[in-house]
Amino acid sequence: MRSKPTVTELLLKAVGASEPSGDPAHKSIGDLPLEKIIEIVIEKKPDLLAKTLKGAVKTVLGSAKSIGITINGKDPKIVSRELDQGLYDDILSRYEDAWIKA
């Protein structure tokens, strides 16, 4: 039986890439909407150490950055800062129930 896919594998599959960028600072392998990141977070909740949905999203954003994926056309580091500023609270609130039940 195959083990569950890793966060990296799920991110690569989501952008249709077979491998990470190798040079994520200069070469993007794809772009995802924040909602897709949240879906991956909910799927991987049992394996994540984060206590909150926002914390878990920030963890997966770090993975996305390290393999060369942008979020809504932005560097994941910027999206992470915007999360801290509350810019995506409305989106996060739509997924809060799924996070709690996961």
N, C-alpha and C positions, 0 to 999 in steps of 0.2 A: 504494500500500500504506500502510495506516495504521500509524503508529508505535505502539510499545508504550504502554499506558496509564501515566500517572504514578502515584506513590504516592497523591496526593490523589484522582485519579480512582478508583483501586481502593478507597480508604477510603469515598468517597461511594457507590460502587456497593454496597459491603458493608452500608451502613446504609440503602440505598434512598433516598438523598437526591440531588437534582439539583444542589445548590450548597452551598457552605460556609455556616455560621451567619451570618457577618457581625458577630456579637457573641458570640464563643465563651466569653467570661467569664461571660455571663449566660444564654445560650441554647444548649442542646444540640440537635444534630440527630439524635442516635442513640447507641446503646451497642453495643460489640462485646466479645466475649470475647477474652482475651489470645491464645488460640490462633489467632484470625482474624488478629490483628496479625502473629503469627509466620509464618503462611501467606503473607501479603503480603510480608513481609521476604524469605522464601525465593524467592518469585517475582521480586522486584526485586533480588536479590543482585548481579547483574552491574552494576547501575547505582548501587549504594550504595558509599560509601567506607569503611564500617566494616569492621574486621578480624575482629570477633567477632560471634556471633549476638546476644549481649546488647547490644553496642554498636549493632548495626543495629536491634534492637527499640526501643532508646531513641530513635534517630533518627526512626523511624516514629511513636512515641508523641508526639514533638514536633509532627509533622505533624497527628496526630489532634487534639491540643489546639488547634492553631491554627485548625482548621476547626469545632470544636465537638463532637467525639466523645468520649464517656466510655468507659472500659474497665472491664468488670465493675462498672459503676455508680460508678466512681471517676474523679476527675480524673487524666488521664494523667501529670501531674507527680508525683502520689502513687505511682502504679504504677511510675514510673521510680525513685523513691527505694526502693520495696520491692524492685525488681529488684537495686539496689545492695546491699540488705541480705540478698539470697539467698533471699527468700521464694518465688521462682518457679523456682529452680534445677531442681526436679524436672520442671517443664513444659518448660523449655529443653532439658534433657538428652534428652527424647523427640524433639526436632527436630534435634538436633546433627548426626546423619548426613545428613539432608536438606540442612542448611545447607552441610555440607562438599562434598556432591555437586553443589550448585546452581551 
